């Protein structure tokens, strides 16, 4: 199998952990020969990992997976032009230097990267293999809704290319039901779309809340925590302004991203706003669980372009969630479905601060909401179930592709279009790669 994902381990935020766990699952549990075409680690800081400085190409083995990395630009400030250059550099280097491997049985793409989708579709077409994209973000909608400078002007072109890529797929996975209508509008038939939600990829909290709160200096404070990427679409200014509105709140922004320095400037002089670096993976859930409430924010314009992956981690922390998001979007729907917290109007600091204060005044309600989120994650967002859905998607695509290829060959033979001795002449992946047992 070839997985195309710009983001991959050691990245610990966003889709990197999901791509990594899919690849390692197929290598370890399915006995497949798995290759990954990835970029250089850079997310969520939007800075290249220093260990890859000066390296244009690299092939590393991680947990039985061969990871082929290709260098690309990494914009520190997000504009439509800089994002286009980022995508173009991923596409160009991937076309110039595709991974050296045998013919894949399937090509899977994680698609917040449009360039990654194009690369995966081209490689799959070249090898007559099924192409299966999993839509994590809708890039055309993202250009229009995220607030990125110049995004509205390029949204149509991005959506047109996105539709072309998705229409080339054998099957299309979507991570949330709210994506279905827009994917259909891009020209993907309903019978090709499968729901494959993301899963909780973090472990439950280990240390007690009191121990972690004391270690972080949060004892006696009402802590409102946002963890993850600090980008434009998050609209995190609302959290800084909530701290300004209600000084009794202690607002913590943990992570990194293109807007971190802007937010730090905005929060200058506010003693109740704290910035923390991304937590280590072994400490991450403990820090989340130490907060009084966990916050997910989005700009009011963000409706159906994405569902934050942080929600799956928030639920595992067993703390209430406050979603400052559009009420009709997928994020709000997920919070309501889990019954793990409250949805407040986006870009409304007073409403966000009031919800946090209300939860702080009623610890029993906060505990009950957090427990329901944890139960929801265990029942619906388990890792094994999530990986099983991805595997079922790939298995279905591979079986359908082989069945179609066999029927096409039999039809051509029956029609006399080529001699029978030509059947099976194309070497399979085992013959090309030289590795036995490489079929999924």
C-alpha positions in Angstrom: 0.0 0.0 0.0 1.1 3.6 -0.7 -0.2 6.2 1.7 0.2 9.9 0.6 0.0 12.2 3.5 1.9 15.5 3.8 1.7 15.1 7.6 3.1 12.1 9.4 5.0 11.2 12.5 6.8 12.6 14.4 4.0 15.3 14.1 1.6 14.8 17.1 -1.2 17.2 16.1 -3.7 17.3 13.3 -3.9 14.4 10.9 -0.3 13.2 11.4 -1.2 10.7 14.2 -4.1 9.3 12.1 -1.9 8.8 9.0 0.8 7.1 11.1 -1.6 4.8 12.9 -3.2 3.7 9.6 0.2 2.9 8.0 1.6 1.1 11.0 -1.7 -0.9 11.4 -1.4 -2.2 7.8 2.2 -3.0 8.2 2.0 -4.8 11.6 -1.5 -6.3 11.7 -2.2 -6.8 8.0 1.4 -7.9 7.0 1.4 -5.4 4.1 4.4 -3.7 2.5 3.5 -0.1 3.3 5.1 3.0 1.9 4.3 6.6 2.8 5.0 9.7 0.7 5.2 12.5 3.2 6.5 16.0 3.6 9.0 17.2 6.2 7.7 17.5 9.7 6.5 21.1 10.2 3.0 21.1 11.9 1.6 22.8 13.9 4.5 25.2 14.3 4.7 25.8 10.5 8.4 25.6 10.9 10.6 22.8 9.3 12.0 20.3 11.8 15.6 21.3 12.3 16.8 17.7 11.9 15.8 17.9 8.2 17.7 21.1 7.5 19.4 20.8 4.2 17.8 17.4 3.3 15.7 17.5 0.1 14.8 13.8 0.1 15.0 11.1 2.8 13.7 7.5 3.2 13.4 6.3 6.8 11.9 3.2 8.3 9.5 3.8 11.2 7.8 0.8 12.8 8.0 -1.3 9.7 6.8 1.5 7.3 9.1 3.1 4.7 8.6 6.8 4.8 9.7 8.7 1.7 10.0 12.4 2.6 10.1 15.2 0.0 11.0 18.8 0.9 8.6 21.7 0.3 8.0 25.3 1.3 6.7 26.0 4.7 4.9 29.4 4.9 5.0 31.1 8.3 2.2 33.4 7.4 -0.9 32.0 5.7 -2.1 33.8 2.5 -3.7 32.3 -0.6 -0.5 32.8 -2.6 1.7 31.3 0.1 -0.6 28.3 0.5 -0.6 27.8 -3.3 3.2 27.8 -3.3 3.2 25.3 -0.4 0.9 23.0 -2.4 2.8 23.5 -5.6 6.1 22.6 -4.0 4.6 19.4 -2.6 3.2 18.5 -6.0 6.3 19.3 -8.0 8.8 17.4 -5.8 6.4 14.5 -5.6 6.1 14.3 -9.4 9.9 14.7 -9.9 10.8 12.0 -7.3 7.9 9.6 -6.6 8.7 6.9 -4.1 10.7 3.9 -5.4 8.5 0.9 -4.8 6.7 -1.9 -6.6 3.2 -1.6 -8.0 0.8 -0.8 -5.1 -2.4 -2.7 -4.6 -4.0 0.5 -3.4 -3.1 4.2 -3.0 -4.6 5.9 0.0 -4.5 9.7 0.4 -5.2 11.9 3.5 -6.6 15.1 2.0 -6.2 18.3 3.7 -3.5 18.6 1.1 -4.8 19.1 -2.4 -1.4 18.4 -3.9 -1.2 15.1 -2.0 -4.5 14.1 -3.5 -3.3 14.9 -7.0 -0.1 13.0 -6.5 -2.0 10.0 -5.1 -4.4 10.0 -8.0 -1.6 10.2 -10.6 0.4 7.4 -9.0 -2.7 5.2 -8.7 -3.6 5.8 -12.4 0.0 5.1 -13.5 -0.1 1.7 -11.8 -3.8 0.9 -12.5 -4.4 0.7 -8.8 -7.5 1.9 -6.9 -7.2 5.4 -5.5 -8.9 6.0 -2.1 -8.9 9.6 -0.6 -10.0 10.3 2.9 -11.3 13.8 3.1 -10.1 15.4 6.4 -10.7 19.0 5.2 -12.5 20.4 2.2 -10.0 22.6 0.5 -12.3 24.6 -1.7 -14.5 25.4 1.2 -11.5 26.1 3.4 -10.3 28.7 1.0 -13.7 30.4 1.1 -14.4 30.1 4.8 -11.1 30.2 6.7 -10.5 33.9 6.3 -7.1 33.4 4.6 -6.0 36.5 2.7 -7.1 36.1 -1.0 -8.9 32.8 -0.2 -12.2 33.9 -1.8 -10.5 34.5 -5.2 -9.0 31.0 -5.4 -11.9 29.1 -3.8 -13.5 28.2 -7.1 -10.3 26.9 -8.7 -9.4 24.9 -5.5 -12.9 23.3 -5.5 -12.7 22.5 -9.2 -9.4 20.7 -8.8 -10.6 19.0 -5.6 -13.7 17.7 -7.4 -11.6 16.4 -10.3 -9.4 14.5 -7.8 -12.3 13.0 -5.9 -14.1 12.0 -9.0 -11.1 9.9 -10.0 -11.4 7.8 -6.8 -12.6 4.3 -6.5 -14.2 5.2 -3.2 -14.1 8.4 -1.1 -13.9 8.4 2.7 -15.3 11.4 4.7 -14.6 11.9 8.4 -18.0 13.6 9.2 -21.5 13.4 7.8 -21.6 17.1 7.2 -19.1 16.7 4.4 -21.4 14.4 2.4 -23.5 17.1 0.7 -20.5 19.1 -0.4 -18.7 16.1 -1.7 -21.8 15.1 -3.7 -21.8 18.7 -5.1 -18.3 18.2 -6.3 -19.5 15.4 -8.6 -18.8 12.3 -6.5 -21.7 9.8 -6.8 -23.5 8.9 -3.5 -22.7 5.2 -3.9 -18.9 6.0 -3.7 -18.9 7.8 -0.4 -18.2 6.1 2.9 -18.2 7.6 6.4 -14.9 6.9 8.2 -14.8 9.1 11.4 -11.5 9.9 13.1 -10.8 8.1 16.4 -9.4 9.0 19.8 -5.7 8.4 19.3 -4.6 9.4 22.9 -4.7 7.4 26.1 -6.9 8.4 29.1 -5.4 10.7 31.7 -3.1 9.0 34.2 -2.1 11.5 36.9 -4.7 13.0 39.2 -6.1 16.5 38.2 -4.8 18.0 41.4 -1.2 16.8 40.8 -1.2 18.2 37.3 -2.9 21.5 38.3 -0.3 22.0 41.0 2.6 21.2 38.7 1.3 23.7 36.1 0.5 26.4 38.7 -3.3 26.2 38.1 -4.4 25.5 41.6 -7.3 27.7 42.7 -7.9 29.0 39.2 -10.7 28.5 36.7 -8.8 27.2 33.7 -10.1 27.5 30.1 -7.8 25.5 27.8 -7.4 25.5 24.0 -4.9 22.8 22.7 -3.7 22.5 19.2 -3.1 24.6 16.1 -3.2 28.3 16.4 -4.3 29.1 12.9 -6.5 31.6 11.1 -9.6 29.5 10.9 -9.6 28.9 14.7 -10.3 32.6 15.4 -8.6 32.4 18.8 -8.8 36.1 19.3 -12.2 35.3 21.0 -10.4 33.5 23.8 -8.0 36.4 24.5 -11.0 38.8 24.5 -12.9 36.4 26.9 -9.9 36.7 29.3 -10.2 40.5 29.0 -13.9 40.4 29.6 -13.6 38.2 32.7 -10.3 38.5 34.6 -11.3 35.7 37.0 -10.7 33.2 34.1 -7.3 31.8 33.4 -7.1 31.2 29.7 -4.4 28.8 28.4 -3.4 28.5 24.8 -1.3 25.4 24.4 0.3 24.5 21.0 1.8 26.4 18.1 0.8 27.8 14.8 1.0 30.6 12.3 -1.1 33.0 14.6 0.7 32.4 17.8 2.9 35.5 17.8 -0.2 37.6 16.8 -2.2 36.2 19.7 0.7 36.8 22.1 0.9 40.4 21.0 -2.9 40.7 21.5 -2.7 39.3 25.0 0.2 41.5 26.1 -0.6 42.9 29.5 -3.2 40.3 30.4 -2.0 38.3 33.4 -4.7 35.7 33.0 -3.6 34.6 29.6 -0.9 31.9 29.4 0.9 30.4 26.4 2.3 26.9 26.6 4.3 24.8 24.1 2.7 21.6 22.8 2.7 19.0 25.5 4.6 15.8 25.1 2.5 12.8 24.0 2.7 11.1 27.3 1.6 14.2 29.2 -1.0 15.5 26.7 -4.2 14.0 28.1 -3.1 14.8 31.7 -2.9 18.5 30.8 -6.2 18.4 29.1 -7.8 16.7 32.1 -6.4 19.3 34.5 -8.4 22.1 32.9 -11.9 23.2 34.1 -13.2 23.3 30.5 -11.7 22.6 27.0 -12.4 25.1 24.2 -12.8 24.6 20.5 -13.2 27.8 18.5 -13.8 28.6 14.8 -14.5 31.7 12.9 -18.2 32.3 12.3 -17.6 31.7 8.5 -16.4 28.1 9.1 -19.3 25.8 8.4 -18.6 22.6 6.6 -14.9 22.7 5.7 -13.5 20.7 8.7 -14.2 19.1 12.0 -11.3 19.7 14.5 -9.4 16.5 15.3 -8.8 17.9 18.8 -12.3 16.9 19.7 -11.5 13.2 19.9 -8.7 14.0 22.4 -10.9 16.4 24.3 -13.5 13.7 24.9 -10.9 11.3 26.2 -9.8 13.9 28.8 -13.3 13.7 30.4 -13.7 17.4 30.8 -16.6 19.6 29.5 -16.2 21.2 26.0 -17.2 24.7 25.1 -17.6 25.1 21.4 -17.5 28.7 20.2 -18.5 27.7 16.6 -21.3 28.2 14.1 -24.3 26.2 15.4 -25.0 24.6 12.0 -21.5 23.2 11.4 -20.1 19.8 12.0 -18.1 20.8 15.1 -21.3 21.9 16.9 -23.1 18.8 15.7 -20.4 16.6 17.2 -20.5 18.4 20.6 -24.3 18.1 20.7 -24.2 14.4 19.7 -21.7 13.6 22.4 -23.6 15.7 24.9 -20.2 16.6 26.3 -20.6 20.4 26.6 -22.2 23.6 25.3 -22.2 25.4 22.0 -22.0 29.2 22.2 -22.1 31.8 19.3 -18.7 32.1 17.5 -16.6 35.3 17.9 -18.6 36.3 21.0 -16.2 36.7 24.0 -18.9 37.5 26.5 -20.9 34.3 25.7 -17.7 32.2 25.9 -16.7 33.8 29.2 -20.2 33.4 30.7 -20.3 29.7 29.8 -16.9 29.1 31.4 -18.0 30.9 34.6 -21.2 28.9 34.7 -19.4 25.6 34.5 -16.9 26.7 37.2 -19.8 27.5 39.5 -21.4 24.0 39.1 -18.6 21.4 39.3 -21.2 18.5 39.3 -22.5 19.6 35.9 -19.0 20.0 34.5 -18.1 16.5 35.7 -21.2 15.0 34.2 -20.6 16.6 30.8 -17.0 15.4 30.8 -18.0 11.9 31.7 -20.5 11.8 28.8 -17.8 12.9 26.4 -15.5 10.1 27.7 -18.3 7.5 27.3 -19.0 8.7 23.8 -15.4 8.4 22.8 -15.1 4.9 24.2 -18.4 3.8 22.5 -17.9 5.4 19.1 -14.3 6.7 18.7 -12.2 3.7 19.6 -8.9 3.2 17.8 -9.6 -0.4 16.7 -13.0 0.6 15.3 -11.6 3.6 13.5 -8.7 1.6 11.9 -11.3 -1.1 11.1 -13.4 1.4 9.1 -10.3 2.5 7.1 -9.3 -1.1 6.4 -12.9 -2.0 5.3 -12.8 1.0 2.9 -9.5 -0.2 1.4 -10.6 -3.8 1.2 -13.7 -2.8 -0.6 -11.9 -0.7 -3.1 -9.2 -3.4 -3.7 -11.8 -6.2 -4.2 -14.0 -4.1 -6.5 -11.0 -3.0 -8.5 -9.8 -6.6 -9.0 -13.3 -7.8 -9.9 -13.6 -5.0 -12.5 -10.2 -5.7 -13.9 -11.0 -9.4 -14.2 -14.3 -8.8 -15.9 -12.7 -6.3 -18.3 -9.9 -8.8 -19.2 -12.4 -11.6 -19.8 -14.5 -9.3 -22.0 -11.5 -8.3 -24.1 -10.4 -11.9 -24.4 -13.9 -13.0 -25.5 -13.9 -10.1 -28.0 -10.5 -11.2 -29.4 -8.9 -7.9 -28.7 -5.7 -9.5 -27.4 -4.4 -13.1 -27.1 -4.9 -15.1 -24.0 -1.2 -15.4 -23.4 -1.1 -11.6 -22.6 -3.3 -12.2 -19.5 -1.4 -11.7 -16.3 1.7 -10.5 -18.1 1.9 -7.4 -16.0 4.1 -8.2 -13.0 2.4 -8.0 -9.6 3.7 -6.1 -6.6 5.6 -9.1 -5.2 7.4 -9.6 -8.5 8.4 -5.9 -8.8 9.3 -5.2 -5.2 11.1 -8.5 -4.5 9.3 -8.9 -1.2 7.0 -11.8 -0.5 3.8 -11.4 1.3 3.5 -7.8 0.3 -0.1 -7.9 -0.8 -2.6 -6.5 1.8 
